[in-house]
């Protein structure tokens, strides 16, 4: 299946692209695919993937999509929306090779351009893998029933849930079923999706701020000791208080909190947890806000690390009445179809500036 929309991507890719266009138009970036799950790809996989990526060069922002972004995201200025309307994916930025059952995917070019590739390529790899290995998923009816049960359970728990599952979805078709079912059965519990195309299609809010690569870039460019503080300061300079959820674990949360000072803690609405023990993280966050004289109940933690219903229950109970919480759930929503989900990532690995040679980036999460 060919890619249908330029907006079929995670929202934070566009928000980071906007910031890169404004602040770092001359930065070059390299990305690499990492097959964490050691999946074996069938013969000819790279060829089919190359063809699908080639087809993406025809995608363009439609007039309706541009109007939607203008209304939903007033902090994205008109110049950026015009830029996005003229943006086309350039397949020459992507190099794909297959060696036996291994595939290699490398991306290189200007950061503000290449930043949009990661999520679509991962979702294409995932969809093609199931397609070319002839794995049969659950029926549409069963997929919707699975989501209905989950959505109703989240409602009973009284928690806020967003769908974060584009990159490792089973397929576009399953993703479409999932977001529609969440809208139908999620009630006030379902707050939106990270996928801008489906947010527009189903009339919900696109959710997201920034990803690890924002901090990884600043670490490589300005030094790792100041990376968190510089990253957040620059984010505020671009968004002036909008999109105020800070990601904490690019260089471990303990290091993050040494730079998350009172000014930043007041400016940002909350933080996102993406690795390590969630309860331990919640306790550290609550303590940090209290130390700064900030009421944690006025702040939010968004949990987004490999969540399912059981984990959400445990976290919700542990944090009740202590701090605001919401949950971004990915693969467990968009790839719970009776097959084993893929464990794949595509990461920024290196950056360069006109006056700075290629410099490798670093990510040190809270996983022991």
C-alpha positions as CSV (number, residue, x, y, z in Angstrom):
1,X,0.0,0.0,0.0
2,X,1.4,3.4,-1.0
3,X,1.5,6.3,1.5
4,X,-1.6,8.4,1.3
5,X,-0.9,11.7,3.1
6,X,2.0,14.0,3.9
7,X,0.4,14.4,7.4
8,X,0.5,10.6,8.1
9,X,3.3,11.2,10.6
10,X,3.8,12.0,14.2
11,X,2.9,15.5,15.2
12,X,6.3,16.1,16.9
13,X,8.1,15.6,13.6
14,X,6.4,18.7,12.2
15,X,6.9,20.7,15.4
16,X,10.6,19.9,15.4
17,X,10.8,20.6,11.7
18,X,9.3,24.0,12.3
19,X,12.0,24.7,15.0
20,X,14.8,23.4,12.8
21,X,13.7,25.6,9.8
22,X,13.7,28.6,12.1
23,X,16.9,27.9,14.1
24,X,19.1,25.4,12.3
25,X,18.5,25.7,8.5
26,X,22.1,24.7,7.7
27,X,22.4,21.6,9.9
28,X,23.0,18.3,8.2
29,X,21.8,15.0,9.8
30,X,22.4,11.2,9.4
31,X,19.9,8.6,10.6
32,X,20.2,4.8,10.8
33,X,17.7,1.9,11.1
34,X,18.2,-0.4,14.0
35,X,16.6,-3.9,14.0
36,X,16.3,-4.3,17.7
37,X,14.0,-7.4,17.4
38,X,16.5,-9.2,15.0
39,X,13.7,-9.7,12.6
40,X,14.5,-11.6,9.4
41,X,13.4,-9.9,6.2
42,X,12.4,-12.0,3.2
43,X,14.3,-11.8,-0.1
44,X,13.5,-8.8,-2.2
45,X,12.3,-6.7,0.8
46,X,14.6,-3.8,0.2
47,X,13.5,-3.6,-3.4
48,X,9.8,-3.3,-2.5
49,X,10.6,-0.8,0.3
50,X,12.7,1.3,-2.1
51,X,9.7,1.4,-4.5
52,X,7.3,2.5,-1.7
53,X,9.7,5.2,-0.6
54,X,10.1,6.4,-4.3
55,X,6.3,6.8,-4.4
56,X,6.4,9.2,-1.4
57,X,8.0,11.9,-3.6
58,X,4.5,12.5,-5.0
59,X,3.0,13.4,-1.6
60,X,2.1,17.1,-1.1
61,X,0.2,19.0,1.5
62,X,-3.4,19.6,0.3
63,X,-5.3,22.9,0.6
64,X,-7.6,21.2,3.2
65,X,-4.6,19.9,5.2
66,X,-3.0,23.4,5.2
67,X,-6.3,25.0,6.5
68,X,-6.5,22.3,9.2
69,X,-3.0,23.1,10.5
70,X,-3.7,26.8,10.4
71,X,-6.7,26.4,12.6
72,X,-5.5,23.6,14.9
73,X,-1.9,24.8,15.3
74,X,-1.9,28.6,15.4
75,X,1.8,28.6,16.7
76,X,2.9,27.2,13.2
77,X,3.3,30.4,11.3
78,X,2.2,31.1,7.7
79,X,5.7,31.0,6.3
80,X,6.2,27.4,7.7
81,X,2.8,26.3,6.3
82,X,3.8,27.7,2.9
83,X,7.2,25.8,3.2
84,X,5.3,22.6,4.1
85,X,3.0,23.0,1.1
86,X,6.1,23.1,-1.1
87,X,7.9,20.3,0.7
88,X,8.4,17.0,-1.2
89,X,10.1,13.9,0.1
90,X,13.4,13.3,-1.7
91,X,14.1,9.6,-2.0
92,X,17.7,10.3,-2.9
93,X,18.2,11.1,0.8
94,X,17.5,7.4,1.7
95,X,19.9,4.5,1.0
96,X,18.5,1.0,1.4
97,X,20.5,-2.3,1.1
98,X,19.7,-5.9,1.8
99,X,22.2,-8.5,2.8
100,X,20.6,-11.9,3.2
101,X,17.8,-11.4,5.7
102,X,19.3,-8.1,7.1
103,X,18.3,-4.7,5.8
104,X,20.2,-1.4,6.2
105,X,18.4,2.0,5.9
106,X,20.5,5.2,6.1
107,X,19.2,8.7,5.7
108,X,21.4,11.8,5.1
109,X,20.6,15.4,4.2
110,X,19.6,18.8,5.7
111,X,18.0,18.1,9.1
112,X,15.0,20.3,8.4
113,X,14.3,18.0,5.4
114,X,15.3,14.5,6.6
115,X,13.5,14.9,9.9
116,X,10.2,13.8,8.4
117,X,11.5,10.4,7.1
118,X,11.8,8.4,10.4
119,X,8.1,7.6,11.2
120,X,6.9,6.8,7.7
121,X,9.8,4.5,6.9
122,X,9.3,2.6,10.2
123,X,5.6,2.2,9.5
124,X,6.3,1.1,5.9
125,X,8.9,-1.5,7.1
126,X,6.3,-2.8,9.6
127,X,3.5,-3.0,7.1
128,X,5.6,-4.6,4.4
129,X,7.1,-7.1,6.8
130,X,3.6,-8.6,7.6
131,X,2.6,-8.3,4.0
132,X,5.7,-10.0,2.5
133,X,5.8,-12.8,5.2
134,X,2.1,-13.5,4.5
135,X,1.1,-13.3,8.2
136,X,-2.7,-13.2,8.7
137,X,-4.0,-10.7,11.3
138,X,-7.2,-10.7,13.2
139,X,-10.4,-9.7,11.3
140,X,-11.4,-6.0,11.2
141,X,-14.3,-6.9,13.5
142,X,-12.0,-8.4,16.1
143,X,-9.6,-5.5,15.9
144,X,-12.4,-3.1,16.6
145,X,-13.7,-5.3,19.4
146,X,-10.2,-5.4,21.0
147,X,-10.1,-1.6,21.0
148,X,-13.6,-1.2,22.3
149,X,-12.8,-3.3,25.4
150,X,-9.6,-1.4,26.0
151,X,-11.3,2.0,25.5
152,X,-14.0,1.1,27.9
153,X,-11.5,-0.1,30.5
154,X,-9.6,3.2,30.2
155,X,-12.9,5.1,30.7
156,X,-13.7,3.0,33.8
157,X,-10.2,3.9,35.2
158,X,-11.0,7.6,34.5
159,X,-7.6,8.2,32.8
160,X,-6.7,10.3,29.7
161,X,-5.3,8.3,26.8
162,X,-3.8,9.3,23.5
163,X,-2.8,7.0,20.6
164,X,0.9,7.1,19.8
165,X,1.3,4.1,17.5
166,X,2.2,5.2,14.0
167,X,5.8,4.0,13.8
168,X,5.1,0.3,14.6
169,X,1.5,0.0,13.5
170,X,0.5,-3.3,11.8
171,X,-0.7,-1.3,8.8
172,X,-2.5,1.8,7.6
173,X,-5.8,-0.1,7.5
174,X,-5.5,-1.3,11.1
175,X,-4.4,2.2,12.3
176,X,-7.5,3.7,10.6
177,X,-9.8,1.1,12.4
178,X,-8.1,1.8,15.7
179,X,-8.4,5.6,15.7
180,X,-12.1,5.4,14.6
181,X,-12.8,2.8,17.3
182,X,-11.1,5.0,19.9
183,X,-13.2,8.0,18.9
184,X,-16.4,5.8,19.0
185,X,-15.8,4.1,22.3
186,X,-13.2,6.2,24.2
187,X,-15.5,8.9,25.4
188,X,-13.9,11.6,27.5
189,X,-11.0,9.3,28.2
190,X,-9.6,9.5,24.7
191,X,-7.8,12.8,24.1
192,X,-6.3,12.5,20.6
193,X,-3.6,10.9,18.5
194,X,0.0,11.7,17.6
195,X,-0.8,11.0,13.9
196,X,-1.7,14.3,12.3
197,X,-3.5,12.7,9.3
198,X,-5.8,10.6,11.5
199,X,-6.3,13.5,13.9
200,X,-7.7,15.5,11.0
201,X,-9.7,12.6,9.6
202,X,-11.4,11.8,13.0
203,X,-11.7,15.4,14.3
204,X,-9.4,15.0,17.4
205,X,-6.4,16.8,18.7
206,X,-2.9,16.1,17.3
207,X,-0.7,15.4,20.3
208,X,3.1,15.8,20.7
209,X,5.9,18.3,21.4
210,X,9.5,17.1,20.8
211,X,11.5,13.8,20.6
212,X,14.9,12.7,21.9
213,X,16.6,13.9,18.7
214,X,15.9,17.5,19.7
215,X,18.1,17.0,22.8
216,X,20.6,14.7,21.0
217,X,21.2,17.5,18.5
218,X,21.9,20.1,21.1
219,X,24.2,17.8,23.1
220,X,26.3,17.2,20.0
221,X,26.3,20.8,19.0
222,X,26.7,22.6,22.4
223,X,28.0,20.0,24.8
224,X,26.2,17.3,26.8
225,X,26.4,19.0,30.1
226,X,24.2,21.9,29.0
227,X,22.1,20.0,26.4
228,X,18.8,19.7,28.4
229,X,18.8,23.4,29.4
230,X,19.7,24.7,26.0
231,X,17.2,22.4,24.3
232,X,14.3,23.6,26.5
233,X,15.4,27.3,26.3
234,X,15.5,27.1,22.5
235,X,12.1,25.3,22.4
236,X,10.6,28.2,24.5
237,X,12.1,30.7,22.1
238,X,10.3,29.1,19.2
239,X,6.9,28.2,20.9
240,X,6.6,30.8,23.7
241,X,4.8,28.5,26.1
242,X,2.9,26.4,23.6
243,X,3.7,22.6,23.3
244,X,4.9,22.5,26.9
245,X,5.7,18.9,27.7
246,X,9.4,18.3,28.3
247,X,11.0,15.0,27.5
248,X,13.3,14.0,30.4
249,X,15.3,10.9,29.6
250,X,17.8,11.7,26.7
251,X,20.7,11.8,29.2
252,X,18.9,10.1,32.1
253,X,16.2,11.8,34.2
254,X,18.6,12.5,37.2
255,X,20.7,14.7,34.9
256,X,17.6,16.3,33.4
257,X,16.3,17.5,36.8
258,X,19.7,19.2,37.5
259,X,18.8,21.6,34.6
260,X,15.0,21.7,34.9
261,X,15.1,24.9,37.0
262,X,12.3,26.9,38.4
263,X,11.9,29.0,35.3
264,X,11.6,26.0,33.0
265,X,9.5,24.0,35.5
266,X,7.0,26.9,35.6
267,X,7.1,27.5,31.8
268,X,6.5,23.8,30.9
269,X,3.1,22.2,31.6
270,X,4.7,18.9,32.5
271,X,7.1,16.2,31.5
272,X,7.1,12.9,29.5
273,X,8.3,9.6,30.9
274,X,9.8,7.3,28.2
275,X,12.1,4.8,29.9
276,X,13.0,3.3,33.3
277,X,10.7,2.6,36.3
278,X,7.5,4.8,35.9
279,X,6.6,4.9,39.6
280,X,10.2,5.8,40.6
281,X,10.0,8.5,37.9
282,X,6.7,9.9,39.2
283,X,8.1,10.1,42.7
284,X,11.2,12.0,41.5
285,X,9.1,14.4,39.5
286,X,6.7,15.1,42.3
287,X,9.7,15.7,44.7
288,X,11.3,18.0,42.2
289,X,8.2,20.2,41.8
290,X,7.8,20.4,45.5
291,X,11.4,21.4,46.1
292,X,10.8,24.3,43.6
293,X,7.7,25.3,45.5
294,X,5.4,24.2,42.6
295,X,2.2,22.3,43.3
296,X,2.5,19.0,41.4
297,X,-1.3,18.9,40.9
298,X,-0.9,21.8,38.5
299,X,1.5,19.8,36.4
300,X,1.2,16.7,34.2
301,X,3.3,13.6,33.5
302,X,2.7,11.9,30.2
303,X,3.7,8.2,30.4
304,X,4.6,6.7,27.0
305,X,6.9,3.8,27.5
306,X,5.6,0.4,26.2
307,X,2.2,0.8,27.9
308,X,-0.7,-1.6,28.2
309,X,-3.8,-1.7,30.3
310,X,-2.1,-3.4,33.3
311,X,0.7,-0.9,33.4
312,X,-1.6,2.0,33.1
313,X,-3.7,0.7,36.1
314,X,-0.6,0.4,38.3
315,X,0.7,3.9,37.4
316,X,-2.8,5.5,37.7
317,X,-3.2,4.1,41.2
318,X,0.3,5.0,42.3
319,X,-0.1,8.7,41.2
320,X,-3.7,9.4,42.1
321,X,-4.2,12.7,43.8
322,X,-0.4,13.4,43.7
323,X,0.1,14.8,40.1
324,X,-1.8,15.1,36.8
325,X,-1.2,12.1,34.5
326,X,-2.1,11.0,31.0
327,X,-0.9,8.1,28.8
328,X,0.4,7.8,25.3
329,X,-0.1,4.3,24.1
330,X,1.5,3.1,20.9
331,X,2.0,-0.5,19.7
332,X,-0.5,-2.0,22.2
333,X,-3.2,-0.1,20.3
334,X,-2.1,-0.1,16.6
335,X,-0.5,-3.5,16.5
336,X,-2.5,-5.8,18.8
337,X,-3.9,-8.0,16.0
338,X,-2.8,-11.5,17.0
339,X,0.8,-11.2,15.6
340,X,4.1,-10.4,17.2
341,X,4.7,-6.6,17.0
342,X,8.1,-5.5,15.5
343,X,10.8,-4.0,17.6
344,X,12.5,-1.5,15.3
345,X,13.8,2.0,15.5
346,X,15.3,4.6,13.2
347,X,17.6,7.0,15.1
348,X,19.5,10.2,14.5
349,X,23.2,9.2,14.7
350,X,25.2,12.2,13.6
351,X,25.0,16.0,12.9
352,X,27.2,18.5,11.1
353,X,27.2,22.3,10.6
354,X,29.0,24.4,7.9
355,X,31.7,25.1,10.5
356,X,31.5,21.9,12.6
357,X,32.4,18.4,11.2
358,X,30.2,15.3,11.6
359,X,29.7,14.8,15.3
360,X,28.0,11.7,16.7
361,X,25.0,12.1,19.0
362,X,24.3,10.3,22.3
363,X,21.2,9.0,24.0
364,X,21.4,7.5,27.5
365,X,17.9,6.5,28.7
366,X,16.8,5.4,32.1
367,X,17.0,1.7,31.2
368,X,19.5,0.1,33.5
